[in-house]
Amino acid sequence: MTDITADPALDEWRTYDEFAAGIDTYRLPNTGLAGTAFTLTLDDGGSLALRFDEESAHWDGLGASGRDPYDAVRVRDDVVFVNLPLTSREREALTIVFCTSTRRATVVRSRIAAEAVEGTPQVGQDFWAATIDGGEATGEVPGPSRDLIGKRNVYRYSPHHLYEHVYVSSQRYAWQCLEGVQRGHGDMDLSTVWKFADGLYLFCFREFRIAVASVWLHDLGYQLMTTGIFLGLNGDGESEHSRAGGHIYPLGAVAYPDVQPV
């Protein structure tokens, strides 16, 4: 009889930088935002001003300001996913999704706490819905969504990265690695889902076992692609930013007949 619990590979929990290497292989191509400038009004009354050149973004808001590199992907003709892996503020990232036709936006701030606290993800996240100043915003306001609860998808990020997600409630999702250095590993972690527009969902998770969090924009419409970023601590205990993205393959969904998940 074979004791599968004795497999040493299943006992070796991989660090963030080990599993993230190459996870952007199938990501959508980058786009430039040089010459783009706008100010976002956040749903708490604050603001975030952004001005982009070829390589960096000047930003002012959320109680701070800086000039940092940026990474942008045009997810749809009028929707851009942009991440600022902050160098002016250590262990932080700002991720903005904006739509030029509706003038709607979301802002996510990811921050690594100074110390780990048992039972709490070390990387926390804050969320804002926002509008682009200078015109009237139209369409649905981005906000928390239950649309993914019960859905089960497979995500192919590279020839060596294949993961399964099951969205179990408004607060948690389950994952397992089907192919890659984490094969055989899985967990249930904290997650947040916001609907941005028809077929577009902001999906964010915060892991318990290692210090890492992620921001994704799932296009569950015709394209079935996802674009994302990670922020976490690598194997040397240093903060690290990574890009990610790939293909979505829906496996199915369940509907709860009576009592619903939280």
C-alpha positions as CSV (number, residue, x, y, z in Angstrom):
1,M,0.0,0.0,0.0
2,T,1.3,3.4,-0.9
3,D,1.1,6.2,1.7
4,I,0.4,9.3,-0.3
5,T,0.8,11.5,2.8
6,A,4.5,10.6,2.7
7,D,5.1,12.5,-0.6
8,P,7.7,15.1,0.3
9,A,6.5,17.4,-2.5
10,L,3.2,17.8,-0.7
11,D,4.9,18.9,2.5
12,E,7.1,21.5,0.9
13,W,5.0,24.7,0.7
14,R,6.3,26.9,-2.1
15,T,7.2,30.5,-1.6
16,Y,5.5,33.3,-3.5
17,D,8.4,33.9,-5.9
18,E,8.6,30.2,-6.7
19,F,5.0,29.8,-7.9
20,A,4.8,33.2,-9.5
21,A,7.7,32.7,-11.9
22,G,6.3,32.6,-15.4
23,I,2.7,33.1,-14.3
24,D,2.3,36.0,-16.8
25,T,3.2,33.9,-19.9
26,Y,-0.3,34.1,-21.4
27,R,-1.1,37.6,-20.1
28,L,-2.6,40.1,-22.5
29,P,0.0,42.5,-24.0
30,N,0.9,45.7,-22.3
31,T,-0.3,49.1,-23.4
32,G,1.2,52.6,-23.0
33,L,-0.6,55.4,-21.3
34,A,1.9,58.3,-22.0
35,G,0.0,61.6,-22.1
36,T,-3.0,60.2,-20.2
37,A,-4.0,62.2,-17.1
38,F,-7.2,62.2,-15.0
39,T,-8.5,62.6,-11.4
40,L,-10.6,60.0,-9.7
41,T,-13.2,60.9,-7.1
42,L,-13.5,58.1,-4.7
43,D,-16.7,56.9,-3.0
44,D,-15.5,58.1,0.4
45,G,-15.0,61.6,-0.9
46,G,-11.3,61.4,-1.4
47,S,-9.5,61.7,-4.7
48,L,-6.6,60.2,-6.7
49,A,-4.9,62.2,-9.4
50,L,-2.9,60.2,-12.0
51,R,-0.6,61.5,-14.8
52,F,1.3,59.0,-17.0
53,D,4.4,59.3,-19.1
54,E,6.3,56.6,-21.0
55,E,7.6,54.7,-18.0
56,S,6.1,56.1,-14.8
57,A,2.9,57.5,-13.2
58,H,2.7,60.6,-11.1
59,W,0.0,60.1,-8.5
60,D,-1.4,62.1,-5.6
61,G,-4.1,60.9,-3.2
62,L,-5.0,58.4,-0.5
63,G,-2.9,60.6,1.9
64,A,0.3,60.3,-0.1
65,S,1.9,61.1,-3.5
66,G,4.7,59.7,-5.6
67,R,6.2,58.8,-8.9
68,D,6.3,55.1,-9.6
69,P,6.5,52.6,-12.5
70,Y,3.3,51.3,-13.9
71,D,2.0,48.4,-15.9
72,A,-1.1,48.7,-18.0
73,V,-3.2,46.3,-20.1
74,R,-6.2,47.2,-22.3
75,V,-8.6,44.5,-21.3
76,R,-11.3,45.8,-23.6
77,D,-11.3,48.7,-26.1
78,D,-12.5,51.1,-23.3
79,V,-11.3,49.3,-20.2
80,V,-7.8,49.5,-18.8
81,F,-6.2,47.5,-16.0
82,V,-3.2,49.5,-14.5
83,N,-1.0,48.6,-11.6
84,L,1.5,50.8,-9.8
85,P,4.1,48.5,-8.1
86,L,5.1,51.3,-5.7
87,T,8.8,52.0,-5.2
88,S,8.2,55.3,-3.4
89,R,6.3,53.4,-0.7
90,E,7.7,50.1,0.3
91,R,5.5,47.0,0.5
92,E,2.5,48.6,-1.3
93,A,0.8,48.5,-4.7
94,L,-2.1,50.5,-6.2
95,T,-4.3,48.9,-8.9
96,I,-6.8,50.9,-10.9
97,V,-9.4,49.6,-13.4
98,F,-11.0,52.4,-15.4
99,C,-13.5,52.6,-18.3
100,T,-13.3,55.6,-20.7
101,S,-16.8,55.2,-22.0
102,T,-18.7,55.0,-18.6
103,R,-16.1,57.0,-16.6
104,R,-16.3,54.4,-13.9
105,A,-13.3,53.1,-12.0
106,T,-12.2,51.0,-9.1
107,V,-9.1,51.4,-6.9
108,V,-7.4,48.7,-4.9
109,R,-4.6,49.3,-2.4
110,S,-2.6,46.3,-1.4
111,R,-0.2,46.6,1.6
112,I,2.1,44.1,3.4
113,A,1.8,44.5,7.2
114,A,5.0,44.9,9.2
115,E,4.5,41.7,11.2
116,A,2.6,38.5,10.6
117,V,-0.4,37.8,12.9
118,E,-1.6,34.2,13.1
119,G,-5.0,33.7,11.5
120,T,-4.8,37.0,9.5
121,P,-3.5,37.4,6.0
122,Q,-0.3,39.6,6.2
123,V,-1.2,41.4,3.0
124,G,-4.4,43.5,3.4
125,Q,-6.4,45.3,0.8
126,D,-8.7,48.4,0.6
127,F,-11.3,49.0,-2.1
128,W,-12.9,52.1,-3.6
129,A,-15.4,52.7,-6.4
130,A,-14.6,55.9,-8.2
131,T,-15.5,58.1,-11.1
132,I,-13.3,59.9,-13.6
133,D,-13.7,63.7,-13.2
134,G,-14.6,65.9,-16.2
135,G,-17.8,64.3,-17.3
136,E,-20.9,62.4,-16.1
137,A,-20.5,58.8,-15.2
138,T,-22.9,56.3,-16.6
139,G,-23.9,52.7,-16.0
140,E,-23.8,50.5,-12.9
141,V,-21.6,51.6,-10.0
142,P,-18.9,49.0,-9.4
143,G,-19.3,47.2,-6.1
144,P,-19.4,43.8,-4.2
145,S,-21.0,41.0,-6.2
146,R,-22.3,37.5,-5.4
147,D,-22.3,36.5,-9.1
148,L,-19.4,34.1,-8.9
149,I,-20.6,32.1,-5.9
150,G,-20.9,28.5,-6.9
151,K,-18.9,28.8,-10.0
152,R,-15.9,26.5,-10.8
153,N,-13.2,27.6,-13.2
154,V,-9.8,26.4,-14.4
155,Y,-7.1,29.1,-15.1
156,R,-4.2,28.4,-17.5
157,Y,-1.4,31.0,-17.0
158,S,1.4,29.2,-18.8
159,P,2.3,25.7,-20.0
160,H,3.4,25.1,-16.4
161,H,0.7,26.9,-14.4
162,L,-2.8,25.4,-14.2
163,Y,-5.1,26.2,-11.2
164,E,-8.7,25.5,-10.2
165,H,-10.9,28.0,-8.4
166,V,-14.2,27.3,-6.6
167,Y,-16.0,30.4,-5.4
168,V,-17.7,29.3,-2.2
169,S,-19.1,32.5,-0.6
170,S,-18.8,36.3,-0.7
171,Q,-15.8,36.0,1.6
172,R,-13.8,32.9,0.6
173,Y,-12.7,30.8,-2.4
174,A,-11.0,27.5,-2.6
175,W,-8.0,26.7,-5.0
176,Q,-5.8,23.9,-6.0
177,C,-2.8,23.6,-8.3
178,L,-3.3,21.1,-11.0
179,E,0.0,21.7,-12.8
180,G,3.1,23.6,-11.6
181,V,5.5,23.8,-8.7
182,Q,2.5,23.9,-6.3
183,R,0.9,20.7,-7.7
184,G,-1.1,19.0,-5.0
185,H,-1.3,22.1,-2.9
186,G,-4.5,24.0,-2.2
187,D,-6.3,26.0,0.4
188,M,-9.3,28.2,1.2
189,D,-8.4,31.9,1.4
190,L,-10.1,35.2,1.9
191,S,-11.4,36.8,-1.3
192,T,-13.3,39.8,-2.6
193,V,-15.4,40.0,-5.8
194,W,-16.6,43.2,-7.3
195,K,-18.6,43.5,-10.5
196,F,-17.1,46.2,-12.7
197,A,-19.2,45.9,-15.8
198,D,-21.1,43.2,-17.8
199,G,-18.9,40.1,-17.7
200,L,-16.0,41.9,-16.0
201,Y,-15.3,41.0,-12.3
202,L,-12.6,42.2,-10.0
203,F,-11.4,39.2,-8.0
204,C,-8.9,39.7,-5.2
205,F,-7.5,37.2,-2.7
206,R,-5.4,37.3,0.5
207,E,-3.6,34.1,1.5
208,F,-3.2,32.8,5.0
209,R,-0.2,30.5,4.7
210,I,2.1,32.8,2.9
211,A,2.3,36.6,2.7
212,V,0.8,37.3,-0.7
213,A,-2.3,38.9,-2.2
214,S,-3.5,39.4,-5.7
215,V,-5.8,41.6,-7.8
216,W,-7.4,40.1,-11.0
217,L,-9.8,41.4,-13.6
218,H,-11.7,38.4,-15.0
219,D,-13.3,38.8,-18.3
220,L,-16.1,36.2,-18.2
221,G,-17.7,37.5,-21.4
222,Y,-16.6,36.4,-24.8
223,Q,-12.9,36.8,-24.2
224,L,-12.5,34.5,-21.2
225,M,-9.2,36.0,-20.2
226,T,-7.9,37.3,-16.8
227,T,-5.3,39.9,-16.0
228,G,-3.7,40.2,-12.6
229,I,-0.9,41.2,-10.3
230,F,0.6,39.8,-7.1
231,L,2.2,41.6,-4.1
232,G,3.9,39.5,-1.4
233,L,7.1,38.5,0.4
234,N,9.5,36.3,-1.4
235,G,11.6,33.5,0.0
236,D,14.2,36.1,1.3
237,G,11.4,38.0,3.1
238,E,11.6,40.9,0.8
239,S,8.5,42.5,-0.9
240,E,8.0,41.6,-4.5
241,H,5.6,42.6,-7.3
242,S,4.6,40.2,-10.1
243,R,2.4,40.3,-13.2
244,A,0.0,37.5,-14.0
245,G,-2.7,36.6,-16.6
246,G,-4.0,33.9,-18.8
247,H,-7.0,31.9,-20.0
248,I,-10.2,31.0,-18.2
249,Y,-12.0,27.7,-18.7
250,P,-15.4,27.5,-17.0
251,L,-16.1,24.0,-15.6
252,G,-19.6,24.6,-14.3
253,A,-21.6,26.0,-11.4
254,V,-24.0,25.0,-8.7
255,A,-27.1,26.8,-7.3
256,Y,-28.1,26.5,-3.7
257,P,-31.7,25.5,-3.3
258,D,-32.5,27.2,0.0
259,V,-30.0,28.6,2.5
260,Q,-27.4,30.7,0.7
261,P,-23.7,31.2,1.6
262,V,-22.7,34.3,3.4
